[in-house]
Amino acid sequence: MESNLFDSDEKLVLELADAITATPAEVSPDLRERLKKRFSTPQLVELGAAIALENYRAGKAYRFSTLLV
């Protein structure tokens, strides 16, 4: 990611979000190591939970919106 709008931690979390929300989810060993170097286990659990929740909510919102059309 080349944007100057995000710092290195934010870019790493966005990369995690992309990996977790892929179908199927694919978190590479390289990404896992970079995350472990920067974030603690509790922080990674919280990030994963937040990403999963938002992904779930986005899916529900999409499915609901298709019912209205």
DSSP file (Angstrom, degrees, kcal/mol; ACC not computed):
  #  RESIDUE AA STRUCTURE BP1 BP2  ACC     N-H-->O    O-->H-N    N-H-->O    O-->H-N    TCO  KAPPA ALPHA  PHI   PSI    X-CA   Y-CA   Z-CA
    1    1 A M              0   0    0      0, 0.0    10,-0.1     0, 0.0    14,-0.0   0.000 360.0 360.0 360.0 128.2    0.0    0.0    0.0
    2    2 A E        +     0   0    0      9,-0.0     9,-0.0     3,-0.0     2,-0.0   0.409 360.0 125.8-107.3   1.0    1.5    3.3   -1.1
    3    3 A S        -     0   0    0      1,-0.1     3,-0.4     4,-0.1     8,-0.1  -0.303  49.5-152.8 -65.3 142.2   -0.8    5.9    0.4
    4    4 A N  S    S+     0   0    0      1,-0.2    -1,-0.1    -2,-0.0    -2,-0.0   0.408  85.5  81.8 -89.0  -0.1    0.6    8.6    2.6
    5    5 A L  S    S+     0   0    0      2,-0.0     2,-0.4     1,-0.0    -1,-0.2   0.673  90.0  53.3 -78.9 -16.9   -2.8    8.8    4.3
    6    6 A F  S    S-     0   0    0     -3,-0.4     2,-0.1     4,-0.0    -1,-0.0  -0.925  78.1-131.7-122.1 143.0   -2.1    5.9    6.6
    7    7 A D     >  -     0   0    0     -2,-0.4     4,-2.3     1,-0.1     5,-0.2  -0.295  41.4 -92.4 -81.3 177.1    0.9    5.2    8.9
    8    8 A S  H  > S+     0   0    0      1,-0.2     4,-1.9     2,-0.2     5,-0.1   0.853 125.6  50.9 -63.0 -36.4    2.7    1.9    8.8
    9    9 A D  H  > S+     0   0    0      2,-0.2     4,-2.2     1,-0.2    -1,-0.2   0.921 110.8  48.6 -65.8 -43.1    0.6    0.3   11.6
   10   10 A E  H  > S+     0   0    0      1,-0.2     4,-2.4     2,-0.2    -2,-0.2   0.893 110.6  51.0 -64.7 -39.4   -2.7    1.3    9.9
   11   11 A K  H  X S+     0   0    0     -4,-2.3     4,-2.1     2,-0.2    -1,-0.2   0.889 109.4  51.2 -64.1 -38.6   -1.4   -0.1    6.6
   12   12 A L  H  X S+     0   0    0     -4,-1.9     4,-2.0     2,-0.2    -2,-0.2   0.906 110.6  48.1 -64.7 -42.1   -0.5   -3.4    8.4
   13   13 A V  H  X S+     0   0    0     -4,-2.2     4,-2.6     2,-0.2    -2,-0.2   0.878 110.2  52.1 -67.4 -37.6   -4.0   -3.6    9.9
   14   14 A L  H  X S+     0   0    0     -4,-2.4     4,-2.3     2,-0.2    -1,-0.2   0.887 108.5  51.2 -64.3 -37.7   -5.6   -2.9    6.5
   15   15 A E  H  X S+     0   0    0     -4,-2.1     4,-2.2     2,-0.2    -2,-0.2   0.900 110.0  49.8 -64.2 -39.9   -3.5   -5.7    5.0
   16   16 A L  H  X S+     0   0    0     -4,-2.0     4,-3.0     2,-0.2     5,-0.3   0.926 109.1  51.7 -62.3 -44.9   -4.8   -8.0    7.9
   17   17 A A  H  X S+     0   0    0     -4,-2.6     4,-2.1     1,-0.2    -2,-0.2   0.911 109.8  49.2 -60.4 -42.6   -8.4   -6.9    7.1
   18   18 A D  H  X S+     0   0    0     -4,-2.3     4,-0.6     1,-0.2    -1,-0.2   0.916 114.1  46.2 -60.8 -42.7   -7.9   -7.8    3.4
   19   19 A A  H >< S+     0   0    0     -4,-2.2     7,-1.9     1,-0.2     3,-0.6   0.912 114.0  46.6 -68.4 -43.1   -6.5  -11.2    4.3
   20   20 A I  H 3< S+     0   0    0     -4,-3.0    -1,-0.2     1,-0.2    -2,-0.2   0.863 113.9  47.5 -68.4 -36.3   -9.1  -12.1    6.9
   21   21 A T  H 3< S+     0   0    0     -4,-2.1    -1,-0.2    -5,-0.3    -2,-0.2   0.478  87.4 107.5 -89.9  -0.9  -12.1  -11.1    4.8
   22   22 A A  S << S-     0   0    0     -3,-0.6    -3,-0.0    -4,-0.6    -4,-0.0  -0.348  83.3 -95.4 -67.5 157.6  -10.9  -12.9    1.7
   23   23 A T  S    S+     0   0    0      1,-0.3     2,-0.1     2,-0.1    -2,-0.1  -0.936 120.4  20.3-120.2 108.9  -12.8  -16.0    0.7
   24   24 A P  S    S-     0   0    0      0, 0.0    -1,-0.3     0, 0.0    -2,-0.1   0.617 110.7-115.2 -77.3 160.4  -11.2  -18.2    1.9
   25   25 A A        -     0   0    0     -5,-0.1     2,-0.3    -2,-0.1    -5,-0.2  -0.363  34.1-172.4 -60.8 135.8   -9.3  -16.2    4.5
   26   26 A E        +     0   0    0     -7,-1.9     2,-0.8    -8,-0.1    -5,-0.1  -0.785  12.2 174.8-138.9  92.2   -5.6  -16.3    3.8
   27   27 A V        -     0   0    0     -2,-0.3   -11,-0.1    -7,-0.1    -2,-0.0  -0.877  29.2-140.0 -96.6 111.5   -3.2  -14.8    6.3
   28   28 A S     >  -     0   0    0     -2,-0.8     4,-2.6     1,-0.1     5,-0.2  -0.254  17.4-116.2 -70.3 156.8    0.3  -15.5    5.0
   29   29 A P  H  > S+     0   0    0      0, 0.0     4,-2.3     0, 0.0     5,-0.2   0.872 117.6  54.9 -58.3 -36.7    3.1  -16.5    7.4
   30   30 A D  H  > S+     0   0    0      2,-0.2     4,-2.2     1,-0.2     5,-0.2   0.937 109.5  45.1 -62.9 -46.7    4.9  -13.3    6.4
   31   31 A L  H  > S+     0   0    0      1,-0.2     4,-2.5     2,-0.2     5,-0.2   0.916 111.1  54.2 -62.8 -43.1    2.0  -11.1    7.4
   32   32 A R  H  X S+     0   0    0     -4,-2.6     4,-2.3     1,-0.2    -1,-0.2   0.911 109.6  47.5 -57.3 -44.2    1.6  -13.1   10.6
   33   33 A E  H  X S+     0   0    0     -4,-2.3     4,-1.8     2,-0.2    -1,-0.2   0.906 111.3  49.8 -66.1 -42.1    5.2  -12.5   11.6
   34   34 A R  H  X S+     0   0    0     -4,-2.2     4,-1.0     1,-0.2    -1,-0.2   0.885 112.0  48.9 -64.5 -37.5    5.0   -8.8   10.8
   35   35 A L  H  X S+     0   0    0     -4,-2.5     4,-3.2     1,-0.2     3,-0.5   0.913 109.5  51.7 -66.3 -42.9    1.8   -8.5   12.9
   36   36 A K  H  < S+     0   0    0     -4,-2.3    -1,-0.2     1,-0.2    -2,-0.2   0.824 106.9  54.3 -64.2 -31.7    3.4  -10.4   15.8
   37   37 A K  H  < S+     0   0    0     -4,-1.8    -1,-0.2    -5,-0.2    -2,-0.2   0.794 120.3  30.9 -71.4 -27.4    6.4   -8.0   15.8
   38   38 A R  H  < S+     0   0    0     -4,-1.0     2,-0.3    -3,-0.5    -2,-0.2   0.808 118.6  44.0-101.5 -35.5    4.2   -5.0   16.1
   39   39 A F  S  < S-     0   0    0     -4,-3.2    -1,-0.1    -5,-0.1     2,-0.1  -0.852  73.5-122.8-119.8 148.8    1.1   -6.0   18.1
   40   40 A S     >  -     0   0    0     -2,-0.3     4,-2.4     1,-0.1     5,-0.2  -0.352  36.8-103.1 -77.5 166.2    0.6   -8.1   21.2
   41   41 A T  H  > S+     0   0    0      1,-0.2     4,-2.4     2,-0.2     5,-0.2   0.927 122.8  50.3 -58.4 -47.0   -1.6  -11.2   21.2
   42   42 A P  H  > S+     0   0    0      0, 0.0     4,-2.2     0, 0.0    -1,-0.2   0.892 110.7  50.4 -60.5 -36.3   -4.5   -9.4   23.0
   43   43 A Q  H  > S+     0   0    0      2,-0.2     4,-2.7     1,-0.2    -2,-0.2   0.909 110.4  49.2 -65.7 -40.7   -4.2   -6.6   20.4
   44   44 A L  H  X S+     0   0    0     -4,-2.4     4,-2.7     2,-0.2    -1,-0.2   0.880 109.9  51.5 -66.2 -37.3   -4.3   -9.1   17.6
   45   45 A V  H  X S+     0   0    0     -4,-2.4     4,-2.4     2,-0.2    -1,-0.2   0.931 111.9  46.9 -63.1 -44.7   -7.4  -10.8   19.1
   46   46 A E  H  X S+     0   0    0     -4,-2.2     4,-2.5     2,-0.2    -2,-0.2   0.915 113.0  48.4 -64.8 -42.8   -9.1   -7.4   19.4
   47   47 A L  H  X S+     0   0    0     -4,-2.7     4,-2.7     2,-0.2     5,-0.2   0.938 112.5  48.7 -61.9 -46.3   -8.2   -6.4   15.8
   48   48 A G  H  X S+     0   0    0     -4,-2.7     4,-2.5     1,-0.2    -2,-0.2   0.900 112.3  48.5 -60.9 -41.4   -9.4   -9.8   14.5
   49   49 A A  H  X S+     0   0    0     -4,-2.4     4,-2.5     2,-0.2    -1,-0.2   0.913 112.2  48.3 -65.8 -42.8  -12.7   -9.6   16.3
   50   50 A A  H  X S+     0   0    0     -4,-2.5     4,-2.3     2,-0.2     5,-0.2   0.915 113.4  47.2 -64.7 -42.7  -13.3   -6.0   15.2
   51   51 A I  H  X S+     0   0    0     -4,-2.7     4,-2.3    -5,-0.2    -2,-0.2   0.929 113.2  48.7 -64.2 -44.7  -12.6   -6.9   11.6
   52   52 A A  H  X S+     0   0    0     -4,-2.5     4,-2.4    -5,-0.2    -2,-0.2   0.906 111.2  50.3 -62.3 -42.5  -14.8  -10.0   11.7
   53   53 A L  H  X S+     0   0    0     -4,-2.5     4,-2.8     2,-0.2    -1,-0.2   0.936 112.1  46.1 -62.5 -46.8  -17.7   -8.1   13.3
   54   54 A E  H  X S+     0   0    0     -4,-2.3     4,-2.5     1,-0.2    -1,-0.2   0.874 111.9  51.8 -66.0 -35.5  -17.5   -5.4   10.6
   55   55 A N  H  X S+     0   0    0     -4,-2.3     4,-2.0    -5,-0.2    -1,-0.2   0.915 111.5  47.6 -64.9 -42.1  -17.3   -8.0    7.9
   56   56 A Y  H  X S+     0   0    0     -4,-2.4     4,-2.4     2,-0.2    -2,-0.2   0.932 112.7  48.5 -62.3 -46.9  -20.4   -9.7    9.3
   57   57 A R  H  X S+     0   0    0     -4,-2.8     4,-2.6     1,-0.2    -2,-0.2   0.892 109.7  52.0 -63.3 -39.6  -22.3   -6.5    9.6
   58   58 A A  H  X S+     0   0    0     -4,-2.5     4,-2.3     2,-0.2    -1,-0.2   0.899 109.9  49.6 -63.9 -39.8  -21.4   -5.5    6.0
   59   59 A G  H  X S+     0   0    0     -4,-2.0     4,-2.5     2,-0.2    -2,-0.2   0.912 111.8  47.7 -64.4 -42.8  -22.7   -8.8    4.8
   60   60 A K  H  X S+     0   0    0     -4,-2.4     4,-2.6     2,-0.2    -2,-0.2   0.918 111.6  50.4 -64.0 -43.0  -25.9   -8.5    6.7
   61   61 A A  H  X S+     0   0    0     -4,-2.6     4,-2.4     1,-0.2    -2,-0.2   0.899 111.6  48.4 -62.7 -40.9  -26.4   -4.9    5.4
   62   62 A Y  H  X S+     0   0    0     -4,-2.3     4,-1.7     2,-0.2    -2,-0.2   0.943 112.4  47.3 -64.4 -47.3  -25.8   -6.0    1.8
   63   63 A R  H  X S+     0   0    0     -4,-2.5     4,-0.8     1,-0.2    -2,-0.2   0.893 113.3  49.1 -62.8 -38.7  -28.2   -9.0    2.1
   64   64 A F  H >X S+     0   0    0     -4,-2.6     3,-0.9     1,-0.2     4,-0.7   0.912 108.0  53.7 -66.4 -41.5  -30.9   -6.7    3.7
   65   65 A S  H >X S+     0   0    0     -4,-2.4     3,-0.6     1,-0.3     4,-0.5   0.830 102.4  58.3 -64.6 -30.4  -30.5   -4.1    1.0
   66   66 A T  H 3< S+     0   0    0     -4,-1.7     3,-0.5     1,-0.2    -1,-0.3   0.770  99.8  58.6 -70.5 -22.8  -31.1   -6.7   -1.7
   67   67 A L  H << S+     0   0    0     -3,-0.9    -1,-0.2    -4,-0.8    -2,-0.2   0.750 101.1  56.3 -73.5 -23.2  -34.5   -7.5   -0.2
   68   68 A L  H <<        0   0    0     -4,-0.7    -1,-0.2    -3,-0.6    -2,-0.2   0.617 360.0 360.0 -84.6 -12.4  -35.5   -3.8   -0.6
   69   69 A V     <        0   0    0     -4,-0.5    -1,-0.2    -3,-0.5    -2,-0.1   0.463 360.0 360.0 -88.1 360.0  -34.9   -3.7   -4.3
